[in-house]
Amino acid sequence: MPDRTAKKQAEADRKAGKSPSTQAGHFVEAEIEAKRKHKGPAKSNKQAVAIGLSKARKAGVKVPAKPKSH
C-alpha cells in the first residue's frame, strides 16, 4: 500500500502541475529511506526505485510503463 505522506505530496505536486516523475519521486524517496533503515523489502537501491515506481503507479501517478525486455 502506498505511503500516506508520499501520496499527499504527490497529489499536491499533481495539483501544482509538476511532472509525473516529480510526483513519483516521493514514493521512490520513501522506499530508499525504508531500505536505509532496514525496514523495506528492497535489497538494493535499484530494487527500491522499482518498488517506489510500482507504488506510484498503484496510487494513480501517470508514470510511463516499465520497459519491455528483449
PyRosetta script that sets phi, psi and omega in degrees:
from pyrosetta import init, pose_from_sequence

init()
pose = pose_from_sequence("MPDRTAKKQAEADRKAGKSPSTQAGHFVEAEIEAKRKHKGPAKSNKQAVAIGLSKARKAGVKVPAKPKSH")
pose.set_psi(1, 135.7)
pose.set_omega(1, -178.8)
pose.set_phi(2, -63.9)
pose.set_psi(2, 146.4)
pose.set_omega(2, 179.6)
pose.set_phi(3, -66.2)
pose.set_psi(3, 138.3)
pose.set_omega(3, -177.6)
pose.set_phi(4, -62.2)
pose.set_psi(4, -47.0)
pose.set_omega(4, -176.8)
pose.set_phi(5, -66.6)
pose.set_psi(5, -39.7)
pose.set_omega(5, 178.2)
pose.set_phi(6, -63.5)
pose.set_psi(6, -39.2)
pose.set_omega(6, -179.8)
pose.set_phi(7, -65.9)
pose.set_psi(7, -41.3)
pose.set_omega(7, 179.0)
pose.set_phi(8, -65.6)
pose.set_psi(8, -42.1)
pose.set_omega(8, 179.6)
pose.set_phi(9, -65.0)
pose.set_psi(9, -40.9)
pose.set_omega(9, 179.2)
pose.set_phi(10, -65.6)
pose.set_psi(10, -39.1)
pose.set_omega(10, 178.4)
pose.set_phi(11, -64.7)
pose.set_psi(11, -41.1)
pose.set_omega(11, 177.6)
pose.set_phi(12, -63.8)
pose.set_psi(12, -40.2)
pose.set_omega(12, 177.6)
pose.set_phi(13, -64.9)
pose.set_psi(13, -39.4)
pose.set_omega(13, 179.1)
pose.set_phi(14, -63.0)
pose.set_psi(14, -43.7)
pose.set_omega(14, 179.5)
pose.set_phi(15, -66.3)
pose.set_psi(15, -29.7)
pose.set_omega(15, 178.7)
pose.set_phi(16, -80.2)
pose.set_psi(16, -7.0)
pose.set_omega(16, 177.5)
pose.set_phi(17, 84.6)
pose.set_psi(17, 20.5)
pose.set_omega(17, 179.7)
pose.set_phi(18, -79.1)
pose.set_psi(18, 163.5)
pose.set_omega(18, -174.9)
pose.set_phi(19, -70.2)
pose.set_psi(19, 156.5)
pose.set_omega(19, 177.9)
pose.set_phi(20, -59.7)
pose.set_psi(20, -31.8)
pose.set_omega(20, -179.6)
pose.set_phi(21, -68.2)
pose.set_psi(21, -32.6)
pose.set_omega(21, 176.1)
pose.set_phi(22, -68.6)
pose.set_psi(22, -41.7)
pose.set_omega(22, 179.0)
pose.set_phi(23, -62.8)
pose.set_psi(23, -45.1)
pose.set_omega(23, -178.6)
pose.set_phi(24, -69.6)
pose.set_psi(24, -23.4)
pose.set_omega(24, -179.7)
pose.set_phi(25, -59.0)
pose.set_psi(25, -30.0)
pose.set_omega(25, 179.1)
pose.set_phi(26, -66.8)
pose.set_psi(26, -38.5)
pose.set_omega(26, 178.6)
pose.set_phi(27, -69.3)
pose.set_psi(27, -40.6)
pose.set_omega(27, 179.5)
pose.set_phi(28, -65.1)
pose.set_psi(28, -43.8)
pose.set_omega(28, 177.7)
pose.set_phi(29, -57.3)
pose.set_psi(29, -44.0)
pose.set_omega(29, -179.2)
pose.set_phi(30, -62.4)
pose.set_psi(30, -40.6)
pose.set_omega(30, -179.8)
pose.set_phi(31, -68.5)
pose.set_psi(31, -41.2)
pose.set_omega(31, 179.6)
pose.set_phi(32, -66.3)
pose.set_psi(32, -39.5)
pose.set_omega(32, 178.1)
pose.set_phi(33, -64.2)
pose.set_psi(33, -40.0)
pose.set_omega(33, 177.6)
pose.set_phi(34, -64.0)
pose.set_psi(34, -38.5)
pose.set_omega(34, 178.5)
pose.set_phi(35, -64.3)
pose.set_psi(35, -41.5)
pose.set_omega(35, -179.9)
pose.set_phi(36, -63.2)
pose.set_psi(36, -34.6)
pose.set_omega(36, -179.8)
pose.set_phi(37, -87.6)
pose.set_psi(37, 4.6)
pose.set_omega(37, -179.8)
pose.set_phi(38, 60.6)
pose.set_psi(38, 35.8)
pose.set_omega(38, -179.3)
pose.set_phi(39, -107.3)
pose.set_psi(39, -23.3)
pose.set_omega(39, -175.1)
pose.set_phi(40, -94.2)
pose.set_psi(40, 170.7)
pose.set_omega(40, -178.8)
pose.set_phi(41, -79.9)
pose.set_psi(41, -13.4)
pose.set_omega(41, -174.3)
pose.set_phi(42, -71.6)
pose.set_psi(42, 140.0)
pose.set_omega(42, 177.7)
pose.set_phi(43, -100.9)
pose.set_psi(43, -17.3)
pose.set_omega(43, 179.3)
pose.set_phi(44, -138.9)
pose.set_psi(44, 164.5)
pose.set_omega(44, 178.4)
pose.set_phi(45, -64.5)
pose.set_psi(45, -37.2)
pose.set_omega(45, 179.5)
pose.set_phi(46, -60.8)
pose.set_psi(46, -41.3)
pose.set_omega(46, 179.0)
pose.set_phi(47, -68.6)
pose.set_psi(47, -37.2)
pose.set_omega(47, 178.5)
pose.set_phi(48, -64.2)
pose.set_psi(48, -38.6)
pose.set_omega(48, 177.4)
pose.set_phi(49, -63.9)
pose.set_psi(49, -44.2)
pose.set_omega(49, 179.9)
pose.set_phi(50, -62.5)
pose.set_psi(50, -41.7)
pose.set_omega(50, 179.3)
pose.set_phi(51, -66.6)
pose.set_psi(51, -41.8)
pose.set_omega(51, 178.6)
pose.set_phi(52, -61.8)
pose.set_psi(52, -42.3)
pose.set_omega(52, 178.3)
pose.set_phi(53, -66.9)
pose.set_psi(53, -37.2)
pose.set_omega(53, 177.8)
pose.set_phi(54, -63.2)
pose.set_psi(54, -44.0)
pose.set_omega(54, 178.6)
pose.set_phi(55, -65.0)
pose.set_psi(55, -36.1)
pose.set_omega(55, 178.3)
pose.set_phi(56, -64.6)
pose.set_psi(56, -42.2)
pose.set_omega(56, 178.0)
pose.set_phi(57, -61.7)
pose.set_psi(57, -41.7)
pose.set_omega(57, 179.5)
pose.set_phi(58, -65.5)
pose.set_psi(58, -29.9)
pose.set_omega(58, -180.0)
pose.set_phi(59, -81.5)
pose.set_psi(59, -8.0)
pose.set_omega(59, 175.6)
pose.set_phi(60, 104.6)
pose.set_psi(60, 6.3)
pose.set_omega(60, 176.9)
pose.set_phi(61, -73.6)
pose.set_psi(61, 135.2)
pose.set_omega(61, -176.1)
pose.set_phi(62, -83.6)
pose.set_psi(62, 66.9)
pose.set_omega(62, 178.4)
pose.set_phi(63, -84.7)
pose.set_psi(63, 138.3)
pose.set_omega(63, 177.5)
pose.set_phi(64, -55.8)
pose.set_psi(64, 152.2)
pose.set_omega(64, -177.9)
pose.set_phi(65, -64.4)
pose.set_psi(65, 159.4)
pose.set_omega(65, 177.7)
pose.set_phi(66, -61.0)
pose.set_psi(66, 143.1)
pose.set_omega(66, 177.4)
pose.set_phi(67, -68.3)
pose.set_psi(67, 141.7)
pose.set_omega(67, 179.2)
pose.set_phi(68, -79.1)
pose.set_psi(68, 137.0)
pose.set_omega(68, 177.8)
pose.set_phi(69, -83.1)
pose.set_psi(69, 158.8)
pose.set_omega(69, -176.9)
pose.set_phi(70, -81.7)
pose.dump_pdb("model.pdb")
